[in-house]
Amino acid sequence: MEDEEGARAIRRPGAGGRAGRPFDHSRDAEILAITLDALAERDYEHVALDAIAVRAGRAKTTLYRRWPTKADLVLAAVHAAGGPPEAEDLPDRGSLRDDLLAVIDSPWLGGPERRLAVFAGLASAARTSPALGDAVRMRMTEPYVALYRALLQRAVDRGEVASELGGKVPLLAEVIPAMSSHRLGASREAVGRAFFVGVVDDVVLPALGLSRVRGE
Amino acid sequence: MEDEEGARAIRRPGAGGRAGRPFDHSRDAEILAITLDALAERDYEHVALDAIAVRAGRAKTTLYRRWPTKADLVLAAVHAAGGPPEAEDLPDRGSLRDDLLAVIDSPWLGGPERRLAVFAGLASAARTSPALGDAVRMRMTEPYVALYRALLQRAVDRGEVASELGGKVPLLAEVIPAMSSHRLGASREAVGRAFFVGVVDDVVLPALGLSRVRGE
């Protein structure tokens, strides 16, 4: 809130977006990565544009000129981070468990531990700003669920999962994202890689009649 | 926001909480139920104290005297609504499926459809106010997960679920609450009783080696 008011004060008539030297766009990616780092460390309301400017070695006014509000900066960071891998780009490992663990261990958002920390920060951002909520949902959450849907469907298509269970795919594709956001809602610290592996092994696979139930 | 500022304006020095006639507490329950009705219909930010006063047939200033802010009113409504049933109060139906459906069909918060609508409204309230978030978590979410945990453990204890799967109980107790809040995050309309039954039949029971997998 203070940041946004500060930004408005700086954007006084006559100054506009074109005042001063042209913004050096070559360092956008670095600043946006620093923004995600900040969100991995603390909730959106405690992330300060000033601190990001310091970490990036830029003047605060320079940052405000490019991203007038904290919401603008985080929105740009979400777009720059991109979504999860596409199912087509993930090799078929012949096993649903291996396919799901490959998503968990993918480098998206810096791998499983940092990704969860970023998710927690983005969730706090989404709560504060509906525009950020929409962006997170469209760029991250929905493609993430779609990826699990594609991998589950692949397991049905190759005959690993019984075809009569194909109807469960849309619901089961939500289990991993739902369980992780539920845990993150309780505590940032409670979710690590082992939690995901537990959801895969103890919920998703046995729900599809694969492994682990009855000690198989 | 406007409501809270309005409330502050009314609480000017000298007026205090004791001005005017004593508040008629006999109608608290009705006003708090109307508050939950309002949250079942729209998100917290769109619930207006004025509209609740009109529905309750009370003067707005009377309401503000008892609950100075919208957050105070909703907090009181959360406390008045209470938590889900206690496991000890639910008869052992001898079947995990029947025990879980009994929770879904319990009259808590007005039964499954209204309960979901209230949850959606409370989730929006929790996003706005950390104090409300804590209250919802402590009074509702945590007892709700604890109830599922108790019922799952009961199924292990009576031998319906294999004892070696007992370690999965804490994780599986989160599945129904996690899946419903994930769906509610996408859309208020997308969750009905059938969704819960699907989560029970397609996720929770087969994850415990019970039914439905492979068309049992």
Interface residues (C-beta under 8 A of the other chain):
Chain A: R127 R137 A162 E164 L165 K168 L171 L172 E174 V175 P177 A178 M179 S181 H182 R183 G185 A186 G198 V199 D202 V203 P206 A207 L208 G209 V213 R214 G215
Chain B: R127 R137 A162 E164 L165 K168 L171 L172 E174 V175 P177 A178 M179 S181 H182 R183 G185 A186 G198 V199 D202 V203 P206 A207 L208 G209 V213 R214 G215
